[in-house]
Amino acid sequence: MQETVKKTTTQSKPRKAAAKKGSATNVQTMPSVPSHDQVAELARRYWAERGYQDGHSEEDWFRAEQELRAKAS
């Protein structure tokens, strides 16, 4: 039984630049998004302020996200 080995003799083409300057996909122009840890820390503070009452975790999370996004703007 023979093994077949492929040899490539063609050179790969150079890659094009990912994005041109001033493009809408430029990371610098995107709004700042708070990290998961930042939101979690602030939401936990809101939970503590309420006396650790259960049942409002989604509200705390949403409030923390909104506040952090407003500060980043």
A tleap script that builds the chain and sets N, CA, C and O, in Angstrom:
source leaprc.protein.ff14SB
mol = sequence {
  NMET GLN GLU THR VAL LYS LYS THR THR THR
  GLN SER LYS PRO ARG LYS ALA ALA ALA LYS
  LYS GLY SER ALA THR ASN VAL GLN THR MET
  PRO SER VAL PRO SER HIE ASP GLN VAL ALA
  GLU LEU ALA ARG ARG TYR TRP ALA GLU ARG
  GLY TYR GLN ASP GLY HIE SER GLU GLU ASP
  TRP PHE ARG ALA GLU GLN GLU LEU ARG ALA
  LYS ALA CSER
}
set mol.1.N position { 0.835 -1.169 0.000 }
set mol.1.CA position { 0.000 0.000 0.000 }
set mol.1.C position { 0.885 1.238 0.000 }
set mol.1.O position { 1.811 1.348 0.804 }
set mol.2.N position { 0.602 2.154 -0.889 }
set mol.2.CA position { 1.418 3.354 -1.005 }
set mol.2.C position { 0.736 4.531 -0.330 }
set mol.2.O position { -0.488 4.665 -0.347 }
set mol.3.N position { 1.577 5.394 0.275 }
set mol.3.CA position { 1.063 6.625 0.870 }
set mol.3.C position { 1.229 7.747 -0.132 }
set mol.3.O position { 2.248 7.842 -0.816 }
set mol.4.N position { 0.234 8.584 -0.211 }
set mol.4.CA position { 0.298 9.722 -1.104 }
set mol.4.C position { 0.545 10.967 -0.267 }
set mol.4.O position { -0.172 11.241 0.696 }
set mol.5.N position { 1.567 11.711 -0.647 }
set mol.5.CA position { 1.913 12.935 0.058 }
set mol.5.C position { 1.714 14.092 -0.888 }
set mol.5.O position { 2.289 14.127 -1.976 }
set mol.6.N position { 0.894 15.044 -0.469 }
set mol.6.CA position { 0.666 16.233 -1.297 }
set mol.6.C position { 1.720 17.274 -0.993 }
set mol.6.O position { 2.027 17.545 0.168 }
set mol.7.N position { 2.257 17.838 -2.018 }
set mol.7.CA position { 3.206 18.934 -1.859 }
set mol.7.C position { 2.598 20.172 -2.498 }
set mol.7.O position { 2.086 20.129 -3.617 }
set mol.8.N position { 2.665 21.253 -1.776 }
set mol.8.CA position { 2.146 22.500 -2.333 }
set mol.8.C position { 3.319 23.337 -2.801 }
set mol.8.O position { 4.262 23.583 -2.049 }
set mol.9.N position { 3.252 23.761 -4.019 }
set mol.9.CA position { 4.327 24.566 -4.574 }
set mol.9.C position { 3.907 26.016 -4.763 }
set mol.9.O position { 4.740 26.878 -5.044 }
set mol.10.N position { 2.625 26.280 -4.609 }
set mol.10.CA position { 2.169 27.652 -4.768 }
set mol.10.C position { 2.329 28.407 -3.459 }
set mol.10.O position { 2.158 27.848 -2.375 }
set mol.11.N position { 2.650 29.648 -3.576 }
set mol.11.CA position { 2.795 30.485 -2.392 }
set mol.11.C position { 1.449 31.102 -2.054 }
set mol.11.O position { 0.649 31.419 -2.935 }
set mol.12.N position { 1.217 31.264 -0.756 }
set mol.12.CA position { -0.044 31.874 -0.351 }
set mol.12.C position { -0.003 33.375 -0.604 }
set mol.12.O position { 1.052 34.005 -0.537 }
set mol.13.N position { -1.154 33.922 -0.892 }
set mol.13.CA position { -1.249 35.347 -1.155 }
set mol.13.C position { -1.210 36.112 0.159 }
set mol.13.O position { -1.695 35.611 1.174 }
set mol.14.N position { -0.652 37.299 0.163 }
set mol.14.CA position { -0.643 38.087 1.399 }
set mol.14.C position { -2.058 38.503 1.766 }
set mol.14.O position { -2.898 38.738 0.897 }
set mol.15.N position { -2.304 38.588 3.048 }
set mol.15.CA position { -3.630 38.968 3.531 }
set mol.15.C position { -3.853 40.465 3.388 }
set mol.15.O position { -2.932 41.272 3.513 }
set mol.16.N position { -5.094 40.801 3.124 }
set mol.16.CA position { -5.458 42.214 3.033 }
set mol.16.C position { -5.682 42.753 4.437 }
set mol.16.O position { -5.930 41.993 5.373 }
set mol.17.N position { -5.594 44.063 4.573 }
set mol.17.CA position { -5.846 44.701 5.869 }
set mol.17.C position { -7.290 44.437 6.279 }
set mol.17.O position { -8.185 44.428 5.433 }
set mol.18.N position { -7.519 44.223 7.564 }
set mol.18.CA position { -8.843 43.884 8.069 }
set mol.18.C position { -9.845 45.029 7.906 }
set mol.18.O position { -10.979 44.801 7.482 }
set mol.19.N position { -9.447 46.225 8.230 }
set mol.19.CA position { -10.366 47.357 8.130 }
set mol.19.C position { -9.578 48.616 7.799 }
set mol.19.O position { -8.454 48.812 8.260 }
set mol.20.N position { -10.197 49.458 6.991 }
set mol.20.CA position { -9.551 50.713 6.652 }
set mol.20.C position { -9.783 51.727 7.752 }
set mol.20.O position { -10.731 51.611 8.529 }
set mol.21.N position { -8.924 52.708 7.814 }
set mol.21.CA position { -9.033 53.756 8.822 }
set mol.21.C position { -10.359 54.492 8.658 }
set mol.21.O position { -10.743 54.870 7.551 }
set mol.22.N position { -11.050 54.687 9.779 }
set mol.22.CA position { -12.322 55.394 9.746 }
set mol.22.C position { -13.500 54.493 9.439 }
set mol.22.O position { -14.617 54.983 9.268 }
set mol.23.N position { -13.284 53.199 9.366 }
set mol.23.CA position { -14.345 52.257 9.067 }
set mol.23.C position { -15.295 52.123 10.256 }
set mol.23.O position { -14.907 52.367 11.398 }
set mol.24.N position { -16.514 51.743 9.985 }
set mol.24.CA position { -17.511 51.571 11.046 }
set mol.24.C position { -17.176 50.396 11.960 }
set mol.24.O position { -17.675 50.323 13.083 }
set mol.25.N position { -16.342 49.484 11.493 }
set mol.25.CA position { -15.973 48.326 12.306 }
set mol.25.C position { -14.775 48.607 13.189 }
set mol.25.O position { -14.310 47.714 13.898 }
set mol.26.N position { -14.274 49.807 13.162 }
set mol.26.CA position { -13.126 50.171 13.975 }
set mol.26.C position { -13.511 50.102 15.450 }
set mol.26.O position { -14.516 50.686 15.856 }
set mol.27.N position { -12.729 49.400 16.242 }
set mol.27.CA position { -13.025 49.185 17.655 }
set mol.27.C position { -13.065 50.499 18.419 }
set mol.27.O position { -13.834 50.624 19.372 }
set mol.28.N position { -12.276 51.462 18.038 }
set mol.28.CA position { -12.214 52.733 18.746 }
set mol.28.C position { -13.524 53.512 18.652 }
set mol.28.O position { -13.818 54.310 19.543 }
set mol.29.N position { -14.308 53.307 17.613 }
set mol.29.CA position { -15.544 54.054 17.444 }
set mol.29.C position { -16.738 53.369 18.109 }
set mol.29.O position { -17.808 53.970 18.211 }
set mol.30.N position { -16.578 52.139 18.557 }
set mol.30.CA position { -17.672 51.419 19.188 }
set mol.30.C position { -17.868 51.939 20.612 }
set mol.30.O position { -16.896 52.312 21.269 }
set mol.31.N position { -19.119 51.970 21.099 }
set mol.31.CA position { -19.362 52.448 22.458 }
set mol.31.C position { -18.742 51.505 23.482 }
set mol.31.O position { -18.628 50.301 23.257 }
set mol.32.N position { -18.356 52.072 24.585 }
set mol.32.CA position { -17.739 51.286 25.636 }
set mol.32.C position { -18.789 50.426 26.327 }
set mol.32.O position { -19.846 50.917 26.726 }
set mol.33.N position { -18.489 49.155 26.462 }
set mol.33.CA position { -19.404 48.216 27.096 }
set mol.33.C position { -18.779 47.768 28.404 }
set mol.33.O position { -17.630 47.327 28.415 }
set mol.34.N position { -19.511 47.871 29.510 }
set mol.34.CA position { -18.951 47.438 30.791 }
set mol.34.C position { -18.721 45.931 30.808 }
set mol.34.O position { -19.454 45.175 30.171 }
set mol.35.N position { -17.704 45.506 31.535 }
set mol.35.CA position { -17.416 44.081 31.623 }
set mol.35.C position { -18.427 43.377 32.518 }
set mol.35.O position { -19.130 44.008 33.307 }
set mol.36.N position { -18.484 42.085 32.381 }
set mol.36.CA position { -19.391 41.267 33.195 }
set mol.36.C position { -19.075 41.454 34.677 }
set mol.36.O position { -19.984 41.567 35.499 }
set mol.37.N position { -17.795 41.485 35.013 }
set mol.37.CA position { -17.397 41.642 36.413 }
set mol.37.C position { -17.810 42.994 36.983 }
set mol.37.O position { -18.221 43.078 38.140 }
set mol.38.N position { -17.704 44.049 36.185 }
set mol.38.CA position { -18.111 45.371 36.643 }
set mol.38.C position { -19.604 45.411 36.941 }
set mol.38.O position { -20.028 45.944 37.967 }
set mol.39.N position { -20.396 44.844 36.038 }
set mol.39.CA position { -21.844 44.827 36.228 }
set mol.39.C position { -22.201 43.983 37.446 }
set mol.39.O position { -23.050 44.373 38.249 }
set mol.40.N position { -21.557 42.833 37.583 }
set mol.40.CA position { -21.848 41.943 38.709 }
set mol.40.C position { -21.532 42.616 40.042 }
set mol.40.O position { -22.291 42.484 41.002 }
set mol.41.N position { -20.418 43.333 40.102 }
set mol.41.CA position { -20.035 44.004 41.344 }
set mol.41.C position { -21.051 45.076 41.740 }
set mol.41.O position { -21.445 45.166 42.902 }
set mol.42.N position { -21.468 45.881 40.773 }
set mol.42.CA position { -22.432 46.938 41.058 }
set mol.42.C position { -23.802 46.357 41.398 }
set mol.42.O position { -24.469 46.847 42.309 }
set mol.43.N position { -24.230 45.321 40.681 }
set mol.43.CA position { -25.515 44.682 40.976 }
set mol.43.C position { -25.499 44.090 42.382 }
set mol.43.O position { -26.510 44.125 43.082 }
set mol.44.N position { -24.365 43.553 42.793 }
set mol.44.CA position { -24.257 43.007 44.149 }
set mol.44.C position { -24.380 44.131 45.201 }
set mol.44.O position { -24.966 43.931 46.265 }
set mol.45.N position { -23.829 45.296 44.891 }
set mol.45.CA position { -23.974 46.440 45.812 }
set mol.45.C position { -25.443 46.830 45.974 }
set mol.45.O position { -25.895 47.122 47.081 }
set mol.46.N position { -26.190 46.832 44.854 }
set mol.46.CA position { -27.609 47.164 44.920 }
set mol.46.C position { -28.363 46.131 45.763 }
set mol.46.O position { -29.252 46.481 46.539 }
set mol.47.N position { -28.001 44.871 45.604 }
set mol.47.CA position { -28.611 43.793 46.384 }
set mol.47.C position { -28.331 43.994 47.872 }
set mol.47.O position { -29.220 43.807 48.703 }
set mol.48.N position { -27.107 44.371 48.205 }
set mol.48.CA position { -26.734 44.616 49.599 }
set mol.48.C position { -27.509 45.809 50.165 }
set mol.48.O position { -27.955 45.779 51.312 }
set mol.49.N position { -27.664 46.856 49.355 }
set mol.49.CA position { -28.403 48.043 49.799 }
set mol.49.C position { -29.862 47.709 50.124 }
set mol.49.O position { -30.471 48.355 50.977 }
set mol.50.N position { -30.420 46.706 49.449 }
set mol.50.CA position { -31.789 46.281 49.691 }
set mol.50.C position { -31.882 45.295 50.856 }
set mol.50.O position { -32.967 44.788 51.141 }
set mol.51.N position { -30.791 45.019 51.519 }
set mol.51.CA position { -30.804 44.087 52.647 }
set mol.51.C position { -30.776 42.635 52.217 }
set mol.51.O position { -31.277 41.762 52.926 }
set mol.52.N position { -30.183 42.368 51.041 }
set mol.52.CA position { -30.022 41.007 50.511 }
set mol.52.C position { -31.363 40.301 50.280 }
set mol.52.O position { -31.466 39.084 50.438 }
set mol.53.N position { -32.379 41.070 49.909 }
set mol.53.CA position { -33.687 40.490 49.588 }
set mol.53.C position { -33.610 39.809 48.226 }
set mol.53.O position { -33.050 40.357 47.277 }
set mol.54.N position { -34.174 38.616 48.143 }
set mol.54.CA position { -34.207 37.884 46.880 }
set mol.54.C position { -35.336 38.389 45.991 }
set mol.54.O position { -36.252 39.071 46.450 }
set mol.55.N position { -35.253 38.042 44.708 }
set mol.55.CA position { -36.346 38.324 43.784 }
set mol.55.C position { -36.168 39.549 42.911 }
set mol.55.O position { -37.067 39.879 42.138 }
set mol.56.N position { -35.037 40.236 43.008 }
set mol.56.CA position { -34.832 41.444 42.198 }
set mol.56.C position { -33.508 41.429 41.449 }
set mol.56.O position { -33.004 42.483 41.061 }
set mol.57.N position { -32.944 40.251 41.243 }
set mol.57.CA position { -31.615 40.170 40.627 }
set mol.57.C position { -31.583 40.738 39.213 }
set mol.57.O position { -30.620 41.404 38.833 }
set mol.58.N position { -32.643 40.476 38.423 }
set mol.58.CA position { -32.668 41.005 37.050 }
set mol.58.C position { -32.746 42.526 37.053 }
set mol.58.O position { -32.102 43.182 36.234 }
set mol.59.N position { -33.523 43.087 37.962 }
set mol.59.CA position { -33.628 44.543 38.067 }
set mol.59.C position { -32.291 45.161 38.463 }
set mol.59.O position { -31.882 46.185 37.914 }
set mol.60.N position { -31.610 44.525 39.427 }
set mol.60.CA position { -30.298 45.019 39.859 }
set mol.60.C position { -29.300 44.972 38.714 }
set mol.60.O position { -28.522 45.905 38.517 }
set mol.61.N position { -29.327 43.874 37.957 }
set mol.61.CA position { -28.390 43.707 36.841 }
set mol.61.C position { -28.654 44.774 35.777 }
set mol.61.O position { -27.721 45.421 35.301 }
set mol.62.N position { -29.903 44.954 35.410 }
set mol.62.CA position { -30.261 45.946 34.398 }
set mol.62.C position { -29.868 47.348 34.855 }
set mol.62.O position { -29.305 48.122 34.080 }
set mol.63.N position { -30.162 47.671 36.099 }
set mol.63.CA position { -29.814 48.986 36.649 }
set mol.63.C position { -28.302 49.206 36.617 }
set mol.63.O position { -27.835 50.288 36.262 }
set mol.64.N position { -27.544 48.181 36.988 }
set mol.64.CA position { -26.080 48.290 36.986 }
set mol.64.C position { -25.550 48.492 35.567 }
set mol.64.O position { -24.671 49.325 35.349 }
set mol.65.N position { -26.078 47.735 34.601 }
set mol.65.CA position { -25.652 47.906 33.202 }
set mol.65.C position { -25.936 49.314 32.715 }
set mol.65.O position { -25.073 49.948 32.107 }
set mol.66.N position { -27.138 49.810 32.976 }
set mol.66.CA position { -27.528 51.144 32.517 }
set mol.66.C position { -26.642 52.223 33.125 }
set mol.66.O position { -26.211 53.146 32.433 }
set mol.67.N position { -26.375 52.104 34.413 }
set mol.67.CA position { -25.551 53.109 35.079 }
set mol.67.C position { -24.114 53.106 34.547 }
set mol.67.O position { -23.536 54.168 34.319 }
set mol.68.N position { -23.545 51.926 34.350 }
set mol.68.CA position { -22.168 51.845 33.856 }
set mol.68.C position { -22.059 52.333 32.412 }
set mol.68.O position { -21.073 52.971 32.045 }
set mol.69.N position { -23.070 52.034 31.591 }
set mol.69.CA position { -23.053 52.528 30.204 }
set mol.69.C position { -23.187 54.048 30.170 }
set mol.69.O position { -22.549 54.706 29.348 }
set mol.70.N position { -24.002 54.603 31.044 }
set mol.70.CA position { -24.168 56.056 31.103 }
set mol.70.C position { -22.862 56.746 31.514 }
set mol.70.O position { -22.521 57.808 30.992 }
set mol.71.N position { -22.148 56.143 32.439 }
set mol.71.CA position { -20.858 56.705 32.867 }
set mol.71.C position { -19.825 56.633 31.752 }
set mol.71.O position { -18.980 57.519 31.630 }
set mol.72.N position { -19.887 55.575 30.933 }
set mol.72.CA position { -18.905 55.392 29.854 }
set mol.72.C position { -19.143 56.354 28.684 }
set mol.72.O position { -18.225 56.634 27.913 }
set mol.73.N position { -20.357 56.850 28.554 }
set mol.73.CA position { -20.696 57.737 27.418 }
set mol.73.C position { -20.161 59.127 27.619 }
set mol.73.O position { -20.354 59.993 26.765 }
savepdb mol mol.pdb
quit
